[in-house]
Amino acid sequence: MLLILKKEEEKTQAALFENNVLVELFIPDEEEETVTGSIYVGKIEKFVNALEAAFVKIANEENAFLRLKDIKGEYLKFFGIEKLQEGQKILVQIKKEGGYTKGPQVTTNIGIPGRYVVLMPFSKSIGISRKIMNGDDRIRLKKIGEFLREKYNSGFIIRTSAAECSEERIHQEAEELKEKWIQIVETFKRSRKSKLIYKETDGDEFTVREFLRNEVSEVVTNCAKIKELVRSYKKDVAVKIIESDPFEEYGVYNQLKSSLKRVHELPSGGEIVIDKTEAFTIIDVNSGHYTSTEDHEELSKKINIEAAKEICRLIRLRNIGGIIIIDFIDMKSEDSKNEIINILKSETLKDRNKVEVYGFTRLGLLEMTRKRTSKSIDERMTVICPVCHGTGHVVSPKIVLERLLKESVNKPKNAKELIIKLHPSFKEILDKELIKKVMKVNVHIHFTHVEPDSYEITWKI
């Protein structure tokens, strides 16, 4: 696995490759202050019983959404609070970034992440990463977690990288996280106004910590400081420094551009079509031009297997979250369906975000969810089309031409020339000679109009 770390101004970007294919990308949003994991002193603005939630004002007068079930009893006990009230200050952490119209979602179930463990001050449970498959590792790490729980009176999540880490290093990091937590609590108690008090995603350390997986064998960067940081985490990894843009050098931009397309071709000739809505993402799998076998079940299974692997890569790369519905090519065999489900579960284990695969519905649609923690690449790097406004449709050229011809009939009596400006899409269907014959004037047509569903008409006397 290849990791590329690009230092640009004060931000560090990361790109992860598996077998020369881009599978994950991290580009910090320079304009977005509230990111997942940041901790704020907030003020409870209003409780909304119908929503079983409260609105909390955080920094910059932004309102965040706090579900009542995310107010931990341990939190109230820790701060000696009997009951939260409107106008009261509260310590919250960003659980999920906001969207186009929604504010961020917050929780009082604070988590302070390190490379090997996550400290959970208001929990007593011990969790171990589902990606740690070795039974002996899980037993060893469970014992370490239980020791830490007793020592710090807090819960811990054991992360994947802890499997290759010594017990001493895990203990050292747990102590560092506890010190961070003490500082956060002290700052919160002193604060009177809503403000950001902890943002662990700042700096190079977060990016290296999150993306330097155990499977990474080579790192490419354009920054000597990052090289040293990588070596401090993983001494045996090969690190290469280049002066040019590493994203350009290794084709990150080209692969990213390709990933944002609506239609994706599969090696067999099948294709995947991805459409996003406000509520969920719909993915359609088609056979395309693949007809090398007459066995429908075999054909469907082959394309679906390719599609399942590519879909997992694309949702991970594009950071697509929420509900995902996949319409695979119909298969009659339950064994074939179970194989697709197992492939999806196996491929999503590579994902940093939690993914749940629920299986096929009675209509043959596969349901799955991916935890949404931050904006997708689509939201960060694209905008809604100003012409179609996100619908993907514009008025038919034939309808536009009918309007144009009706309007052209009302020409001035002494008109000698007609100038029409249209979108280039009209080149194949517009008959200039016919218009000239009907209008009985000289006609000049310019295919320079930028909007495909409108036009400009100018008469010259």
Residue pairs with C-beta under 8 A, 6 or more apart in sequence:
1 16
1 17
1 18
1 213
1 215
1 216
1 217
1 218
2 16
2 17
2 20
2 216
2 217
2 218
2 219
2 220
2 250
3 14
3 15
3 16
3 17
3 211
3 212
3 213
3 216
3 218
3 219
3 220
4 14
4 15
4 16
4 17
4 219
4 220
4 221
4 246
4 247
4 250
4 252
5 12
5 13
5 14
5 204
5 207
5 208
5 211
5 219
5 220
5 221
5 223
5 226
5 230
5 246
6 12
6 13
6 14
6 15
6 221
6 222
6 245
6 246
6 247
7 204
7 221
7 222
7 223
7 225
7 226
11 27
11 28
11 30
12 28
12 203
12 204
12 207
12 208
12 223
12 226
13 25
13 26
13 27
13 28
13 207
13 247
14 24
14 25
14 26
14 207
14 210
14 211
15 22
15 24
15 25
15 26
15 247
15 250
15 252
16 22
16 23
16 24
16 25
16 211
16 213
16 216
17 23
17 250
18 350
21 255
21 313
22 251
22 252
22 255
22 256
22 259
22 317
23 313
23 316
23 317
23 350
24 211
24 316
24 317
24 352
25 252
25 256
25 317
25 319
25 377
26 207
26 210
26 211
27 377
27 380
27 381
28 201
29 35
29 375
29 380
32 97
32 375
33 59
33 60
33 196
34 58
34 59
34 62
34 64
34 94
34 97
34 98
34 104
34 196
35 94
35 97
35 199
35 201
35 374
36 94
36 95
36 96
36 97
36 201
36 373
36 374
37 93
37 94
37 111
37 113
37 199
37 200
37 201
38 93
38 94
38 196
38 198
38 199
38 200
38 201
39 91
39 92
39 93
39 94
39 110
39 184
39 196
39 197
39 198
39 199
40 58
40 59
40 64
40 91
40 92
40 93
40 94
40 106
40 194
40 195
40 196
40 197
41 58
41 89
41 90
41 91
41 187
41 188
41 191
41 193
41 194
41 195
41 197
42 56
42 57
42 58
42 64
42 89
42 90
42 91
42 92
42 106
42 194
43 56
43 57
43 87
43 88
43 89
43 90
43 194
44 54
44 55
44 56
44 66
44 84
44 85
44 86
44 87
44 88
44 89
44 90
45 54
45 55
45 56
45 57
45 63
45 86
46 54
46 55
46 86
47 53
47 54
47 68
47 86
48 54
48 55
52 67
52 68
52 69
53 65
53 66
53 67
53 68
54 66
54 68
54 84
55 63
55 64
55 65
55 66
56 63
56 64
56 65
56 66
56 90
56 92
56 106
57 63
57 64
57 194
58 64
58 92
58 104
58 106
58 194
58 196
59 194
59 195
59 196
62 103
62 104
63 103
64 92
64 94
64 103
64 104
64 105
64 106
65 102
65 103
65 104
65 105
65 106
66 90
66 92
66 105
66 106
66 107
66 108
67 105
67 107
70 95
70 106
70 107
70 108
70 109
71 84
71 108
72 108
72 109
72 122
72 123
74 121
74 122
74 123
74 124
75 81
75 91
75 108
75 109
75 110
75 122
76 82
76 83
76 84
78 121
78 122
79 91
81 88
84 90
89 188
89 191
89 192
89 194
90 108
91 108
91 110
91 184
91 185
91 188
92 106
92 107
92 108
93 106
93 107
93 108
93 109
93 110
93 111
94 104
94 105
94 106
95 104
95 105
95 106
95 107
95 373
96 104
96 105
96 372
96 373
97 104
97 372
97 373
97 374
97 375
98 104
98 105
99 278
99 375
99 379
100 379
108 122
109 120
109 122
109 123
110 120
110 121
110 122
110 181
110 184
111 118
111 119
111 120
111 157
112 118
112 119
112 121
112 177
112 180
112 181
112 184
112 200
113 119
113 159
113 177
113 200
114 159
114 173
114 174
114 176
114 177
114 209
115 159
115 161
115 173
115 209
115 233
116 158
116 159
116 161
116 162
116 165
116 169
116 170
116 173
117 145
117 148
117 156
117 157
117 158
117 159
117 162
117 170
117 173
117 174
117 177
118 156
118 157
118 159
118 177
119 152
119 154
119 155
119 156
119 174
119 177
119 178
119 180
119 181
120 154
120 155
120 156
120 157
121 154
121 155
121 181
122 155
123 154
123 155
124 149
124 153
124 154
124 155
125 155
126 142
126 145
126 146
126 149
126 155
126 156
126 157
126 158
127 145
127 155
127 156
127 157
127 158
128 138
128 141
128 142
128 145
128 157
128 158
129 157
129 158
129 159
129 160
129 162
130 349
131 160
131 349
132 138
132 141
132 158
132 160
132 162
132 163
134 163
137 163
141 158
141 162
141 163
142 158
144 158
144 162
144 167
144 170
144 171
145 156
145 158
148 154
148 156
148 170
148 171
148 174
149 155
149 156
151 174
152 174
152 178
154 178
154 181
156 174
160 213
160 214
161 212
161 213
161 214
162 170
163 214
164 214
180 198
184 197
184 198
187 197
187 198
188 197
191 197
200 206
204 223
204 225
204 226
204 229
205 229
208 226
208 229
208 230
208 233
209 233
210 352
212 219
212 230
212 233
212 234
212 237
216 234
216 237
217 237
217 238
218 237
218 238
218 239
218 240
219 227
219 230
219 237
219 238
219 239
219 240
220 239
220 240
220 241
220 242
220 246
220 249
220 250
221 227
221 230
221 239
221 240
221 241
221 242
221 246
222 241
222 242
222 243
222 244
222 245
222 246
223 241
224 241
227 239
227 241
230 237
230 239
231 237
231 239
242 249
246 252
247 253
256 317
256 377
256 381
258 264
259 314
259 317
259 318
259 377
260 318
260 377
260 378
260 381
260 382
262 273
262 274
262 275
263 271
263 272
263 273
264 271
264 272
264 273
264 274
264 310
264 314
265 271
265 288
266 272
266 288
266 303
266 306
266 307
266 310
267 306
268 290
268 302
268 303
268 306
269 287
269 288
269 289
269 290
270 285
270 286
270 287
270 288
270 290
270 303
270 306
270 307
270 329
271 285
271 286
271 288
272 283
272 284
272 285
272 286
272 307
272 310
272 311
272 314
273 283
273 284
273 285
273 286
274 281
274 282
274 283
274 314
275 281
275 282
275 283
275 284
276 282
276 320
276 378
279 322
279 323
280 322
280 323
280 324
280 325
281 315
281 320
281 322
281 323
281 324
281 325
282 325
282 327
283 311
283 324
283 325
283 326
283 327
284 326
284 327
285 303
285 304
285 307
285 326
285 327
285 328
285 329
286 329
287 299
287 300
287 303
287 329
290 299
290 302
290 303
291 299
292 299
293 299
293 302
297 331
297 332
297 333
297 336
299 329
300 328
300 329
300 330
300 331
300 336
301 331
301 333
301 336
301 339
301 340
303 329
304 328
304 329
304 331
304 336
304 340
305 339
305 340
305 343
307 326
307 328
308 328
308 340
308 343
308 344
308 347
309 343
309 347
311 326
311 344
312 344
312 347
312 348
312 350
312 351
313 347
314 320
315 324
315 370
316 348
316 350
316 351
316 352
316 353
317 377
318 376
318 377
318 378
319 353
319 374
319 375
319 376
319 377
320 370
320 376
320 378
321 353
321 370
321 371
321 372
321 373
321 376
322 369
322 370
322 372
323 367
323 369
324 367
324 368
324 369
324 370
325 365
325 366
325 367
326 365
326 366
326 368
327 364
327 365
327 366
328 340
328 364
328 366
330 364
331 337
331 340
337 359
337 360
340 366
341 357
341 359
341 360
341 366
344 357
344 366
344 368
345 357
348 355
348 357
348 368
348 370
351 370
353 370
353 371
353 372
353 373
354 370
354 371
355 368
355 369
355 370
355 371
356 368
356 369
357 366
357 367
357 368
358 366
358 367
358 368
358 369
359 366
359 367
360 366
360 367
361 367
384 390
385 392
387 394
387 451
387 452
387 453
388 394
394 451
394 452
394 453
395 452
395 453
397 425
397 426
397 429
397 452
398 429
400 426
400 452
400 453
400 454
400 455
401 426
401 429
401 430
403 455
404 420
404 422
404 455
404 457
405 435
405 438
407 457
408 418
408 435
408 438
408 439
408 457
411 418
411 439
411 441
411 459
412 459
412 461
414 461
415 441
415 459
415 460
415 461
416 441
416 442
416 460
416 461
417 441
417 442
417 443
417 444
417 459
417 460
418 435
418 439
418 441
418 442
418 443
418 444
418 457
418 458
418 459
418 460
419 444
419 446
419 456
419 457
419 458
419 459
419 460
420 435
420 443
420 444
420 445
420 446
420 455
420 456
420 457
420 458
421 445
421 446
421 447
421 448
421 449
421 455
421 456
421 458
422 430
422 445
422 446
422 447
422 449
422 455
423 447
423 449
423 450
423 451
423 452
423 455
424 447
425 452
426 447
427 447
430 445
432 443
432 445
435 443
436 442
436 443
449 455
449 456
